[in-house]
């Protein structure tokens, strides 16, 4: 078990697997994620070059959220308005 950190790491959004696809489910108002145009409903294709799958999604979230929080997450997204970005 990992000892607790003295802070909570927050990327400004939440993601979830729905079926076999990963989606943004919530974007915190005023966050950097909102400033960069992230919206609930955007489909996430990759997170820092890694494609999330149902089998390893929870491990990936644990890794980037608890074990090794990243200063920056690079997301490859697909949204209905602008296409892939």
C-alpha beads as a LAMMPS data file, in Angstrom:
LAMMPS data file: protein, C-alpha beads

85 atoms
84 bonds

1 atom types
1 bond types

-500.0 500.0 xlo xhi
-500.0 500.0 ylo yhi
-500.0 500.0 zlo zhi

Masses

1 110.0

Atoms # bond

1 1 1 0.000 0.000 0.000
2 1 1 1.231 3.452 -0.915
3 1 1 1.448 6.005 1.928
4 1 1 -0.904 8.951 1.475
5 1 1 0.449 12.112 -0.100
6 1 1 0.157 15.446 1.695
7 1 1 -1.875 16.775 -1.270
8 1 1 -4.566 15.640 -3.682
9 1 1 -3.546 15.654 -7.343
10 1 1 -6.324 16.926 -9.608
11 1 1 -6.074 17.178 -13.396
12 1 1 -9.331 19.141 -13.605
13 1 1 -11.315 16.379 -15.270
14 1 1 -12.583 12.867 -14.703
15 1 1 -12.623 10.010 -17.182
16 1 1 -14.471 6.720 -17.288
17 1 1 -14.696 3.638 -19.466
18 1 1 -18.118 3.274 -21.074
19 1 1 -18.224 0.004 -22.924
20 1 1 -14.812 -0.345 -24.559
21 1 1 -14.225 3.398 -24.960
22 1 1 -12.844 6.008 -22.585
23 1 1 -14.748 9.302 -22.169
24 1 1 -14.370 12.548 -20.269
25 1 1 -17.250 12.511 -17.788
26 1 1 -16.640 15.751 -15.903
27 1 1 -14.559 18.907 -16.306
28 1 1 -14.036 21.129 -13.277
29 1 1 -15.060 24.723 -13.881
30 1 1 -12.085 27.091 -13.997
31 1 1 -9.553 24.284 -14.431
32 1 1 -6.734 24.170 -16.968
33 1 1 -8.596 21.307 -18.653
34 1 1 -11.592 23.598 -19.232
35 1 1 -9.303 26.385 -20.475
36 1 1 -7.777 24.000 -23.025
37 1 1 -11.260 23.132 -24.330
38 1 1 -11.848 19.725 -22.766
39 1 1 -15.568 18.910 -22.568
40 1 1 -17.637 16.166 -21.004
41 1 1 -18.384 13.648 -23.746
42 1 1 -14.991 13.940 -25.477
43 1 1 -13.635 10.482 -26.265
44 1 1 -10.078 9.868 -25.055
45 1 1 -7.969 7.842 -27.510
46 1 1 -4.656 8.098 -25.673
47 1 1 -3.289 9.385 -22.355
48 1 1 0.425 10.239 -22.623
49 1 1 0.637 7.927 -25.639
50 1 1 -1.093 5.019 -23.890
51 1 1 -4.453 3.713 -25.165
52 1 1 -6.812 3.029 -22.238
53 1 1 -8.619 -0.315 -22.308
54 1 1 -11.251 -1.746 -20.012
55 1 1 -8.791 -4.355 -18.709
56 1 1 -6.197 -1.868 -17.467
57 1 1 -8.115 1.389 -17.014
58 1 1 -8.154 1.236 -13.197
59 1 1 -4.418 0.490 -13.096
60 1 1 -3.735 3.415 -15.421
61 1 1 -5.794 5.784 -13.234
62 1 1 -4.010 4.513 -10.127
63 1 1 -0.621 5.026 -11.761
64 1 1 -1.213 8.597 -13.006
65 1 1 -3.376 9.654 -10.065
66 1 1 -1.658 8.037 -7.073
67 1 1 1.687 6.361 -7.730
68 1 1 3.240 8.768 -10.228
69 1 1 1.160 11.909 -10.776
70 1 1 2.279 13.587 -13.981
71 1 1 2.785 17.359 -14.239
72 1 1 1.146 17.250 -17.690
73 1 1 -1.193 14.763 -19.328
74 1 1 -1.230 14.693 -23.113
75 1 1 -4.599 13.533 -24.376
76 1 1 -5.514 12.547 -27.908
77 1 1 -9.249 13.226 -28.151
78 1 1 -12.151 12.706 -30.500
79 1 1 -15.118 15.006 -30.128
80 1 1 -18.199 15.412 -32.269
81 1 1 -17.671 19.135 -32.908
82 1 1 -14.050 19.378 -34.047
83 1 1 -13.031 15.800 -34.855
84 1 1 -9.724 14.485 -33.567
85 1 1 -7.431 16.775 -31.573

Bonds

1 1 1 2
2 1 2 3
3 1 3 4
4 1 4 5
5 1 5 6
6 1 6 7
7 1 7 8
8 1 8 9
9 1 9 10
10 1 10 11
11 1 11 12
12 1 12 13
13 1 13 14
14 1 14 15
15 1 15 16
16 1 16 17
17 1 17 18
18 1 18 19
19 1 19 20
20 1 20 21
21 1 21 22
22 1 22 23
23 1 23 24
24 1 24 25
25 1 25 26
26 1 26 27
27 1 27 28
28 1 28 29
29 1 29 30
30 1 30 31
31 1 31 32
32 1 32 33
33 1 33 34
34 1 34 35
35 1 35 36
36 1 36 37
37 1 37 38
38 1 38 39
39 1 39 40
40 1 40 41
41 1 41 42
42 1 42 43
43 1 43 44
44 1 44 45
45 1 45 46
46 1 46 47
47 1 47 48
48 1 48 49
49 1 49 50
50 1 50 51
51 1 51 52
52 1 52 53
53 1 53 54
54 1 54 55
55 1 55 56
56 1 56 57
57 1 57 58
58 1 58 59
59 1 59 60
60 1 60 61
61 1 61 62
62 1 62 63
63 1 63 64
64 1 64 65
65 1 65 66
66 1 66 67
67 1 67 68
68 1 68 69
69 1 69 70
70 1 70 71
71 1 71 72
72 1 72 73
73 1 73 74
74 1 74 75
75 1 75 76
76 1 76 77
77 1 77 78
78 1 78 79
79 1 79 80
80 1 80 81
81 1 81 82
82 1 82 83
83 1 83 84
84 1 84 85
